[in-house]
């Protein structure tokens, strides 16, 4: 897998910072901001009248973490961390630390 980064459309559309901005300055934890958006996207894309959304949380480290980082292409994303305007601590800064858990 590899990340594909698109340039902003000069005629409009949602630029990448629109997604980052939604997580900034809300006073809420990022997962609390993302959960309603994920649910709404699921409802919008539903194939039937009912939608079931389940959230889970796990922490992985060592070999499982390394496998996930490779499968998700997170090293490519980490290389662009400066452009993402991330605030606070984030997992991209600890990708090279096998014992620092990765929260999913």
NUMIMI-224227 format. One record per residue: residue number from 1; residue in three letters; x, y, z of N, C-alpha, C, O in turn. Coordinates in steps of 0.2 Angstrom, whole numbers, plus 5000, padded with zeros to 4 digits. Each point is the difference from the previous one (the first is absolute). Example, Ala and Ser with C-alpha at 12.3 -4.5 7.8 and 13.67 -1.06 7.14 Angstrom:
# NUMIMI-224227
+-----+--------+------+------+------+-------+-------+-------+------+------+------+------+------+------+
! num ! residu ! n_xx ! n_yy ! n_zz ! ca_xx ! ca_yy ! ca_zz ! c_xx ! c_yy ! c_zz ! o_xx ! o_yy ! o_zz !
+-----+--------+------+------+------+-------+-------+-------+------+------+------+------+------+------+
!   1 !    ALA ! 5066 ! 4972 ! 5039 !  4996 !  5006 !  5000 ! 5004 ! 5006 ! 5000 ! 5005 ! 4999 ! 5003 !
!   2 !    SER ! 4993 ! 5006 ! 4993 !  5004 !  5006 !  5001 ! 4996 ! 5005 ! 5003 ! 5003 ! 5006 ! 5001 !
+-----+--------+------+------+------+-------+-------+-------+------+------+------+------+------+------+
***
This chain:
# NUMIMI-224227
+-----+--------+------+------+------+-------+-------+-------+------+------+------+------+------+------+
! num ! residu ! n_xx ! n_yy ! n_zz ! ca_xx ! ca_yy ! ca_zz ! c_xx ! c_yy ! c_zz ! o_xx ! o_yy ! o_zz !
+-----+--------+------+------+------+-------+-------+-------+------+------+------+------+------+------+
!   1 !    UNK ! 5004 ! 4994 ! 5000 !  4996 !  5006 !  5000 ! 5004 ! 5006 ! 5000 ! 5006 ! 5000 ! 5003 !
!   2 !    UNK ! 4992 ! 5005 ! 4994 !  5004 !  5007 !  5000 ! 4995 ! 5005 ! 5000 ! 4994 ! 5000 ! 4997 !
!   3 !    UNK ! 5007 ! 5006 ! 5006 !  4996 !  5006 !  5000 ! 5000 ! 5003 ! 4994 ! 5006 ! 5001 ! 4997 !
!   4 !    UNK ! 4989 ! 5002 ! 5001 !  4999 !  5004 !  4994 ! 4998 ! 5007 ! 5002 ! 4994 ! 5001 ! 5002 !
!   5 !    UNK ! 5010 ! 5004 ! 4997 !  4998 !  5007 !  5002 ! 4998 ! 5004 ! 4994 ! 5004 ! 5001 ! 4996 !
!   6 !    UNK ! 4990 ! 5002 ! 5004 !  4998 !  5004 !  4995 ! 5001 ! 5007 ! 5001 ! 4999 ! 5002 ! 5006 !
!   7 !    UNK ! 5002 ! 5002 ! 4989 !  5001 !  5007 !  5000 ! 4992 ! 5003 ! 5001 ! 4996 ! 4997 ! 4998 !
!   8 !    UNK ! 5004 ! 5008 ! 5005 !  4993 !  5003 !  5001 ! 4998 ! 5003 ! 4993 ! 5004 ! 5002 ! 4996 !
!   9 !    UNK ! 4989 ! 4997 ! 5003 !  4997 !  5002 !  4994 ! 5000 ! 5007 ! 5000 ! 4997 ! 5003 ! 5004 !
!  10 !    UNK ! 5005 ! 5001 ! 4990 !  5000 !  5007 !  5000 ! 4993 ! 5002 ! 5000 ! 4998 ! 5006 ! 5001 !
!  11 !    UNK ! 4997 ! 4990 ! 4997 !  4993 !  5002 !  4999 ! 4996 ! 4998 ! 5006 ! 4994 ! 5001 ! 5000 !
!  12 !    UNK ! 5009 ! 4997 ! 5005 !  4996 !  4999 !  5006 ! 5001 ! 4993 ! 5003 ! 5005 ! 4997 ! 4998 !
!  13 !    UNK ! 4991 ! 5001 ! 5006 !  5000 !  4993 !  5004 ! 5003 ! 5002 ! 5006 ! 5002 ! 5005 ! 5002 !
!  14 !    UNK ! 4999 ! 4989 ! 5002 !  5002 !  5001 !  5007 ! 5008 ! 4998 ! 5000 ! 5002 ! 4995 ! 4998 !
!  15 !    UNK ! 5002 ! 5010 ! 5003 !  5007 !  4999 !  5001 ! 5002 ! 4996 ! 5006 ! 4996 ! 4999 ! 5004 !
!  16 !    UNK ! 5010 ! 4998 ! 4996 !  5002 !  4996 !  5005 ! 4999 ! 5003 ! 5007 ! 4999 ! 4997 ! 5005 !
!  17 !    UNK ! 5003 ! 5010 ! 4995 !  5000 !  5003 !  5007 ! 4992 ! 5000 ! 5003 ! 5000 ! 5001 ! 5006 !
!  18 !    UNK ! 4995 ! 4999 ! 4990 !  4994 !  5000 !  5002 ! 4999 ! 4994 ! 5005 ! 4996 ! 5001 ! 5005 !
!  19 !    UNK ! 5007 ! 4993 ! 4994 !  4999 !  4994 !  5004 ! 5004 ! 5001 ! 5006 ! 4998 ! 4999 ! 5006 !
!  20 !    UNK ! 5008 ! 5004 ! 4994 !  5004 !  5002 !  5006 ! 4997 ! 5005 ! 5004 ! 5000 ! 4999 ! 5006 !
!  21 !    UNK ! 4997 ! 5006 ! 4991 !  4997 !  5005 !  5003 ! 4994 ! 4998 ! 5005 ! 4998 ! 5003 ! 5005 !
!  22 !    UNK ! 4998 ! 4992 ! 4992 !  4995 !  4997 !  5004 ! 5002 ! 4997 ! 5007 ! 4996 ! 5000 ! 5004 !
!  23 !    UNK ! 5010 ! 4998 ! 4996 !  5003 !  4997 !  5006 ! 5003 ! 5006 ! 5005 ! 5001 ! 4998 ! 5006 !
!  24 !    UNK ! 5000 ! 5007 ! 4992 !  5004 !  5006 !  5004 ! 4995 ! 5004 ! 5003 ! 4994 ! 5001 ! 4998 !
!  25 !    UNK ! 5008 ! 5001 ! 5008 !  4997 !  5005 !  5004 ! 4992 ! 4999 ! 5002 ! 4996 ! 5005 ! 5001 !
!  26 !    UNK ! 5002 ! 4989 ! 4999 !  4993 !  4998 !  5002 ! 5000 ! 4999 ! 5007 ! 4994 ! 5001 ! 5003 !
!  27 !    UNK ! 5011 ! 4998 ! 5001 !  5000 !  4998 !  5007 ! 4998 ! 4993 ! 5001 ! 4999 ! 4998 ! 5006 !
!  28 !    UNK ! 5000 ! 4998 ! 4989 !  4998 !  4993 !  5000 ! 5006 ! 4996 ! 4998 ! 5004 ! 5002 ! 4996 !
!  29 !    UNK ! 4996 ! 4992 ! 5007 !  5005 !  4995 !  4998 ! 4999 ! 4998 ! 4992 ! 4994 ! 5000 ! 4998 !
!  30 !    UNK ! 5011 ! 4999 ! 4998 !  4999 !  4999 !  4993 ! 4995 ! 4994 ! 4999 ! 4996 ! 5000 ! 4995 !
!  31 !    UNK ! 5004 ! 4995 ! 5009 !  4996 !  4994 !  4998 ! 4992 ! 5002 ! 5002 ! 4996 ! 4997 ! 4996 !
!  32 !    UNK ! 5003 ! 5008 ! 5008 !  4993 !  5002 !  5001 ! 4998 ! 5005 ! 4994 ! 4994 ! 5000 ! 4999 !
!  33 !    UNK ! 5011 ! 5003 ! 4998 !  4998 !  5004 !  4994 ! 4999 ! 4995 ! 4994 ! 4995 ! 5001 ! 4996 !
!  34 !    UNK ! 5009 ! 4994 ! 5003 !  5000 !  4996 !  4994 ! 4994 ! 4995 ! 5001 ! 4997 ! 4998 ! 4994 !
!  35 !    UNK ! 5001 ! 5000 ! 5012 !  4994 !  4995 !  5000 ! 4994 ! 5002 ! 4997 ! 4997 ! 4996 ! 4996 !
!  36 !    UNK ! 5000 ! 5010 ! 5005 !  4994 !  5002 !  4997 ! 5001 ! 5001 ! 4992 ! 4996 ! 4998 ! 4996 !
!  37 !    UNK ! 5010 ! 5004 ! 5002 !  5001 !  5000 !  4993 ! 5000 ! 4993 ! 4996 ! 4998 ! 5000 ! 4995 !
!  38 !    UNK ! 5005 ! 4996 ! 5009 !  5000 !  4993 !  4997 ! 4993 ! 4997 ! 5000 ! 4999 ! 4996 ! 4995 !
!  39 !    UNK ! 4997 ! 5005 ! 5010 !  4994 !  4998 !  5000 ! 4996 ! 5003 ! 4994 ! 4996 ! 4996 ! 4997 !
!  40 !    UNK ! 5004 ! 5010 ! 5003 !  4997 !  5004 !  4994 ! 5002 ! 4997 ! 4993 ! 4995 ! 4999 ! 4996 !
!  41 !    UNK ! 5011 ! 5000 ! 5003 !  5002 !  4997 !  4994 ! 4997 ! 4994 ! 4999 ! 4999 ! 4998 ! 4994 !
!  42 !    UNK ! 5001 ! 4998 ! 5011 !  4997 !  4993 !  4999 ! 4993 ! 5000 ! 4998 ! 4997 ! 4996 ! 4996 !
!  43 !    UNK ! 4999 ! 5009 ! 5008 !  4993 !  5001 !  4998 ! 4999 ! 5002 ! 4993 ! 4996 ! 4998 ! 4997 !
!  44 !    UNK ! 5008 ! 5007 ! 5001 !  5000 !  5003 !  4993 ! 5001 ! 4994 ! 4995 ! 4997 ! 5001 ! 4994 !
!  45 !    UNK ! 5007 ! 4995 ! 5007 !  5002 !  4994 !  4995 ! 4996 ! 4994 ! 5001 ! 5002 ! 4995 ! 4997 !
!  46 !    UNK ! 4993 ! 5005 ! 5007 !  4997 !  4993 !  5002 ! 4997 ! 4998 ! 4994 ! 4997 ! 5003 ! 4995 !
!  47 !    UNK ! 5002 ! 4990 ! 5005 !  4997 !  4996 !  4995 ! 4993 ! 4998 ! 5002 ! 4996 ! 4998 ! 4996 !
!  48 !    UNK ! 5002 ! 5003 ! 5010 !  4994 !  4998 !  5003 ! 4997 ! 5005 ! 5005 ! 5004 ! 5005 ! 5001 !
!  49 !    UNK ! 4991 ! 4994 ! 5002 !  4997 !  5005 !  5005 ! 5004 ! 5000 ! 5006 ! 4999 ! 5005 ! 5004 !
!  50 !    UNK ! 5004 ! 4990 ! 4998 !  5004 !  4999 !  5006 ! 5007 ! 5000 ! 4999 ! 5003 ! 4998 ! 4996 !
!  51 !    UNK ! 5001 ! 5005 ! 5009 !  5007 !  5001 !  5000 ! 5002 ! 4998 ! 5007 ! 4997 ! 5002 ! 5005 !
!  52 !    UNK ! 5008 ! 4994 ! 4996 !  5003 !  4998 !  5006 ! 5008 ! 5002 ! 5000 ! 5003 ! 4998 ! 4995 !
!  53 !    UNK ! 4998 ! 5006 ! 5010 !  5007 !  5003 !  5000 ! 5003 ! 4997 ! 5007 ! 4997 ! 5002 ! 5005 !
!  54 !    UNK ! 5009 ! 4995 ! 4995 !  5003 !  4998 !  5006 ! 5007 ! 5003 ! 5000 ! 5004 ! 5000 ! 4995 !
!  55 !    UNK ! 4998 ! 5003 ! 5011 !  5006 !  5002 !  5001 ! 5004 ! 4996 ! 5005 ! 4997 ! 4997 ! 5005 !
!  56 !    UNK ! 5009 ! 5002 ! 4994 !  5004 !  4996 !  5005 ! 5007 ! 5004 ! 5001 ! 5001 ! 5005 ! 4996 !
!  57 !    UNK ! 5002 ! 4993 ! 5009 !  5007 !  5003 !  5002 ! 5005 ! 4995 ! 5002 ! 4998 ! 4996 ! 5004 !
!  58 !    UNK ! 5007 ! 5004 ! 4993 !  5006 !  4996 !  5002 ! 5006 ! 5003 ! 5000 ! 5001 ! 5005 ! 4996 !
!  59 !    UNK ! 5004 ! 4993 ! 5007 !  5007 !  5003 !  5000 ! 5004 ! 4994 ! 4998 ! 5000 ! 4994 ! 5003 !
!  60 !    UNK ! 5005 ! 5007 ! 4992 !  5004 !  4995 !  4998 ! 5007 ! 5003 ! 5001 ! 5002 ! 5006 ! 4999 !
!  61 !    UNK ! 5003 ! 4989 ! 5001 !  5007 !  5002 !  5001 ! 5004 ! 4994 ! 4997 ! 4998 ! 4995 ! 4998 !
!  62 !    UNK ! 5009 ! 5007 ! 5001 !  5005 !  4995 !  4998 ! 4998 ! 4997 ! 4993 ! 4999 ! 5004 ! 4995 !
!  63 !    UNK ! 5001 ! 4990 ! 5004 !  4999 !  4997 !  4993 ! 4993 ! 5002 ! 4997 ! 4999 ! 5001 ! 4994 !
!  64 !    UNK ! 4996 ! 4999 ! 5010 !  4993 !  5001 !  4998 ! 5000 ! 5008 ! 4997 ! 4997 ! 5001 ! 4995 !
!  65 !    UNK ! 5006 ! 5003 ! 5009 !  5001 !  5007 !  4998 ! 5004 ! 5001 ! 4994 ! 4997 ! 5003 ! 4995 !
!  66 !    UNK ! 5008 ! 4994 ! 5004 !  5004 !  5000 !  4994 ! 4997 ! 4997 ! 4994 ! 5000 ! 5003 ! 4995 !
!  67 !    UNK ! 4996 ! 4992 ! 5006 !  4996 !  4997 !  4994 ! 4994 ! 5005 ! 4998 ! 4999 ! 5001 ! 4994 !
!  68 !    UNK ! 4998 ! 5002 ! 5011 !  4995 !  5005 !  4998 ! 5003 ! 5006 ! 4997 ! 4997 ! 5003 ! 4995 !
!  69 !    UNK ! 5008 ! 5000 ! 5007 !  5003 !  5006 !  4997 ! 5002 ! 4998 ! 4993 ! 4999 ! 5005 ! 4996 !
!  70 !    UNK ! 5004 ! 4989 ! 5003 !  5002 !  4999 !  4993 ! 4993 ! 4999 ! 4996 ! 5000 ! 5002 ! 4994 !
!  71 !    UNK ! 4995 ! 4994 ! 5008 !  4994 !  4999 !  4996 ! 4997 ! 5007 ! 4999 ! 4997 ! 5000 ! 4994 !
!  72 !    UNK ! 5003 ! 5004 ! 5010 !  4996 !  5007 !  5000 ! 5004 ! 5005 ! 4996 ! 4997 ! 5005 ! 4999 !
!  73 !    UNK ! 5009 ! 4994 ! 5000 !  5005 !  5005 !  4997 ! 5001 ! 5006 ! 5004 ! 5000 ! 5005 ! 4997 !
!  74 !    UNK ! 5000 ! 4994 ! 5010 !  5000 !  5006 !  5004 ! 5007 ! 5004 ! 4999 ! 5000 ! 5005 ! 5002 !
!  75 !    UNK ! 5005 ! 4991 ! 4996 !  5007 !  5004 !  4999 ! 4999 ! 5005 ! 4995 ! 5003 ! 5005 ! 5001 !
!  76 !    UNK ! 4993 ! 4994 ! 4994 !  4999 !  5005 !  4994 ! 4996 ! 5006 ! 5003 ! 5002 ! 5005 ! 4999 !
!  77 !    UNK ! 4994 ! 4993 ! 5005 !  4996 !  5006 !  5004 ! 5004 ! 5004 ! 5004 ! 5000 ! 5006 ! 5001 !
!  78 !    UNK ! 5004 ! 4990 ! 5003 !  5005 !  5003 !  5005 ! 5004 ! 5005 ! 4997 ! 5002 ! 5005 ! 5002 !
!  79 !    UNK ! 5001 ! 4993 ! 4992 !  5004 !  5005 !  4996 ! 4997 ! 5006 ! 4998 ! 5003 ! 5005 ! 4999 !
!  80 !    UNK ! 4990 ! 4996 ! 5001 !  4997 !  5006 !  4999 ! 4997 ! 5003 ! 5006 ! 4996 ! 5005 ! 5000 !
!  81 !    UNK ! 5006 ! 4993 ! 5006 !  4997 !  5002 !  5006 ! 5000 ! 5008 ! 5001 ! 4996 ! 5003 ! 5003 !
!  82 !    UNK ! 5010 ! 5000 ! 4995 !  5000 !  5007 !  5000 ! 4995 ! 5004 ! 4996 ! 4998 ! 5005 ! 5002 !
!  83 !    UNK ! 5000 ! 4992 ! 4993 !  4995 !  5003 !  4996 ! 4993 ! 4999 ! 5003 ! 4995 ! 5003 ! 4997 !
!  84 !    UNK ! 5004 ! 4992 ! 5007 !  4993 !  4999 !  5003 ! 4998 ! 5004 ! 5005 ! 4994 ! 5000 ! 5002 !
!  85 !    UNK ! 5010 ! 5005 ! 5001 !  4999 !  5004 !  5005 ! 4996 ! 4997 ! 5006 ! 4996 ! 5003 ! 5003 !
!  86 !    UNK ! 5007 ! 4991 ! 4999 !  4998 !  4997 !  5006 ! 5001 ! 5003 ! 5006 ! 5006 ! 5003 ! 5001 !
!  87 !    UNK ! 4990 ! 4997 ! 5004 !  5001 !  5004 !  5006 ! 5001 ! 4994 ! 5006 ! 4997 ! 4995 ! 4999 !
!  88 !    UNK ! 5006 ! 5007 ! 5006 !  5001 !  4995 !  5005 ! 5004 ! 4994 ! 4998 ! 5003 ! 5000 ! 4995 !
!  89 !    UNK ! 4997 ! 4995 ! 5010 !  5003 !  4994 !  4998 ! 4996 ! 4996 ! 4995 ! 4994 ! 5000 ! 5000 !
!  90 !    UNK ! 5010 ! 4996 ! 4996 !  4996 !  4995 !  4995 ! 5005 ! 4994 ! 4999 ! 5006 ! 5000 ! 5001 !
!  91 !    UNK ! 4991 ! 4995 ! 4996 !  5003 !  4994 !  4999 ! 5006 ! 5000 ! 4995 ! 5004 ! 4996 ! 5001 !
!  92 !    UNK ! 4996 ! 5009 ! 4995 !  5005 !  5000 !  4994 ! 5007 ! 5001 ! 5003 ! 5005 ! 4999 ! 4997 !
!  93 !    UNK ! 4995 ! 5005 ! 5009 !  5006 !  5001 !  5003 ! 5003 ! 4994 ! 5004 ! 5006 ! 5000 ! 5002 !
!  94 !    UNK ! 4990 ! 4995 ! 4999 !  5003 !  4994 !  5004 ! 5000 ! 4993 ! 4995 ! 5000 ! 4995 ! 5003 !
!  95 !    UNK ! 4999 ! 5006 ! 4991 !  5000 !  4994 !  4996 ! 5007 ! 4996 ! 5000 ! 4999 ! 4994 ! 5000 !
!  96 !    UNK ! 5006 ! 5009 ! 5001 !  5007 !  4997 !  5001 ! 5001 ! 4997 ! 5007 ! 5005 ! 4997 ! 5001 !
!  97 !    UNK ! 4991 ! 5004 ! 5003 !  5000 !  4997 !  5007 ! 4996 ! 4994 ! 5001 ! 4994 ! 5001 ! 5001 !
!  98 !    UNK ! 5009 ! 4993 ! 4998 !  4996 !  4994 !  5001 ! 4996 ! 4999 ! 5006 ! 4995 ! 4997 ! 5000 !
!  99 !    UNK ! 5007 ! 5006 ! 5006 !  4997 !  4998 !  5006 ! 4995 ! 5006 ! 5001 ! 4995 ! 4999 ! 5005 !
! 100 !    UNK ! 5005 ! 5006 ! 4992 !  4994 !  5005 !  5001 ! 4994 ! 4998 ! 4996 ! 5000 ! 4999 ! 4994 !
! 101 !    UNK ! 4995 ! 5000 ! 5010 !  4994 !  4997 !  4997 ! 4997 ! 5004 ! 4995 ! 5000 ! 5007 ! 5000 !
! 102 !    UNK ! 4997 ! 4990 ! 4995 !  4996 !  5004 !  4995 ! 4993 ! 4999 ! 5001 ! 4997 ! 4994 ! 5000 !
! 103 !    UNK ! 4999 ! 5011 ! 5001 !  4993 !  5000 !  5002 ! 4996 ! 5000 ! 4993 ! 5000 ! 5004 ! 4996 !
! 104 !    UNK ! 4996 ! 4991 ! 5004 !  4995 !  4999 !  4994 ! 4993 ! 4999 ! 5002 ! 4995 ! 5000 ! 4996 !
+-----+--------+------+------+------+-------+-------+-------+------+------+------+------+------+------+
***
